[in-house]
């Protein structure tokens, strides 16, 4: 199944301080090892607050699912009929469904359907994503911000990573 490249426009400033477009590129989605989706790493920041003087192309930074101390913007194309493994990260994630529909599945099996235009605020819970369609790719933009782990009874909940970390 073919997924569509992501157009990324990055702004900055010229020597006089005037706002300019620094780059306008197409980024190709890459399949992840589990085979349930493709990822396009759009941008990252090494820190929060963000250093807008950092000239690094944010898509060139090494990153796993999240980036400790920073942020990640990733486009995910969830393939038809596929499910992601259960996972939890110490992050605050904004998931914005661009097209298609996905289901958020929690560790008790409860599933919530999110259609295009819907937004999920994911706050460190164990979860999975499922594309319920048999023939439509679901595109979701995820913004992941580093966060402290959730604590229950004074104990931090551990991250749960589904095998190899995604690089793009």
C-alpha positions in Angstrom: 0.0 0.0 0.0 1.4 3.4 -1.0 1.3 6.3 1.3 1.5 10.0 0.2 4.6 12.1 1.0 4.3 14.9 3.6 5.0 18.4 2.5 7.0 20.3 5.1 7.6 24.0 5.0 10.1 25.5 7.5 10.4 29.2 8.2 13.2 31.3 9.6 14.8 34.7 9.2 17.3 36.3 6.8 20.3 38.4 8.0 18.0 41.4 8.4 15.5 39.6 10.5 12.9 39.3 7.8 10.7 36.1 7.9 11.6 33.7 5.1 10.8 30.2 4.0 14.0 28.2 4.5 12.8 25.0 2.9 9.8 23.5 1.2 10.3 19.7 0.8 8.4 16.4 0.5 9.2 13.8 3.1 8.6 10.2 2.2 6.9 7.9 4.8 9.0 4.9 5.9 7.6 1.5 6.9 8.1 0.6 10.6 9.4 -2.9 11.5 6.0 -4.1 12.9 4.5 -3.5 9.5 1.3 -1.8 10.8 2.1 1.8 9.7 4.5 4.1 8.1 6.2 7.0 9.9 7.3 10.3 8.6 9.5 12.2 11.0 8.6 15.9 10.3 10.4 17.8 13.0 12.0 17.4 16.5 13.3 19.8 19.1 16.1 18.9 21.4 14.7 21.0 24.3 11.6 22.6 25.7 11.3 25.5 25.7 12.4 25.4 22.1 15.6 27.1 21.0 14.5 28.9 17.8 18.2 29.8 17.1 19.0 26.0 16.7 19.8 25.7 13.0 19.5 21.9 13.0 17.0 20.4 10.6 14.6 18.8 13.1 14.0 15.7 10.9 17.8 14.9 11.0 17.9 14.4 14.8 18.1 10.8 16.2 14.9 10.0 17.9 12.9 7.0 19.3 9.2 7.1 19.8 9.8 10.2 21.9 12.7 12.5 22.6 13.7 13.0 26.3 13.8 16.7 27.0 12.4 17.7 23.6 9.5 17.2 21.2 8.6 15.2 18.1 6.2 15.8 15.3 5.5 12.7 13.3 3.0 11.8 10.6 1.7 8.2 11.0 -0.1 6.4 8.2 -1.9 3.5 9.9 -2.4 0.8 7.3 -5.9 -0.7 6.7 -6.9 -3.4 9.2 -3.6 -3.1 11.2 -3.0 -2.6 14.9 0.0 -1.1 16.7 1.4 -3.0 19.7 0.4 -1.8 23.2 2.8 0.8 24.5 3.2 3.7 27.0 5.7 6.6 26.9 6.4 9.3 29.4 5.0 12.0 27.1 2.0 14.1 26.4 0.8 13.3 22.9 -1.5 15.2 20.7 -3.0 12.9 18.0 -4.8 14.8 15.2 -6.6 12.5 12.8 -6.1 14.0 9.3 -7.9 11.4 7.2 -9.6 8.1 7.7 -10.4 6.8 11.2 -8.5 5.1 14.0 -9.5 3.4 17.2 -7.7 4.2 20.5 -7.5 0.9 22.4 -6.7 1.0 26.1 -5.2 -1.8 28.2 -8.6 -3.0 29.3 -9.7 -3.5 25.7 -12.0 -0.4 25.6 -11.9 1.1 22.1 -12.8 4.7 21.1 -13.2 5.6 17.4 -11.7 8.9 16.2 -12.7 10.2 12.8 -10.9 12.8 10.6 -10.8 16.1 12.5 -10.9 14.4 15.9 -8.0 14.9 18.4 -6.7 12.6 21.1 -4.8 13.9 24.1 -2.8 10.9 25.2 -1.4 11.3 28.8 0.9 8.5 29.5 -1.5 5.6 29.4 -1.0 2.1 28.0 -2.6 2.1 24.6 -2.7 0.9 21.0 -4.0 2.2 17.7 -6.1 0.3 15.3 -7.3 1.1 11.8 -10.7 -0.5 11.5 -10.9 0.1 7.7 -10.3 -2.8 5.3 -9.1 -0.5 2.6 -8.4 3.1 3.7 -5.1 4.4 5.2 -5.7 6.5 8.3 -3.3 9.5 8.5 -2.6 10.9 12.0 -0.3 13.8 13.0 1.3 13.1 16.4 3.0 15.8 18.5 4.9 14.2 21.4 6.2 16.4 24.3 8.5 14.9 26.9 6.7 14.6 30.3 7.3 13.2 33.7 6.0 9.7 34.2 2.5 9.2 35.6 2.6 8.2 39.3 0.1 5.9 41.0 0.5 5.4 44.8 3.7 7.3 44.7 5.3 5.0 42.1 6.1 6.1 38.6 4.6 4.0 35.8 7.3 2.6 33.5 7.5 3.2 29.8 6.5 0.2 27.7 8.1 0.1 24.3 7.0 -2.2 21.5 10.3 -3.6 20.4 12.6 -1.5 18.2 12.1 2.2 18.5 11.0 4.0 15.3 13.6 6.2 13.7 11.4 8.1 11.3 
